[in-house]
C-alpha cells in the first residue's frame, strides 16, 4: 500500500491514500472475514481522517441458498461448475447521522504565543524588553557617538566632572 509520510512531533506517521486504503481493506475483509479481523491485525495504522462519517454498525449473517435463487430466475447452473455466490445487503439502522470534523487544537501561532507567555512569566522577558535591549546596544550608542564624539566616551579625566 502506498502512503505518504507526515512528520507529527518527533514521530513519523503514515497518512494513507484513500484509494489504496479501500483496496487494502476489501482485500483484508475477503482474506480474514468479518469475524476475528482484529486478531489478524486488521488495521492499516493510518491517522484518522480530518472529515469522516461514522455509523454504529451491526452485522448479521444467514445461509444464502443461491441454487434456489437461480432456479427461481430459471438460470442454467450447469454453466458455472464449482462456483459459489454470496449476497451482501446493507441497510441503515437510522436515516440520520452525526458528521464529525477534526481540527487542530494548537497551531504554530498558539505554540509561539504559549512560549512567549511562559518566557514572560518565568523570566520577565517580553518582546518590548528585546526591543529596548536592541535600542540601547545599537541605536543609542551610535547617536551618542555622533552627537558627543568618540573622546567623550573615552573616560578621559578632562571629561569627567567632579560634582562633590
ABEGO torsion letter per residue (X at the ends): XBBBBBBBEABBBBBBBAAAAAAAAAAAAAAAEABGAAAAGBBAGBBBBABBBBBBBBBBBBBBBAAAAAAAAGBBAAABBGBBBBBBBBBBABABBBBBBBBBABBAAAAAAAAAAAAAAAAGBBAAAAAAAAAAAAAAAAAAAAAAEAAAAAGBAAABBBAX
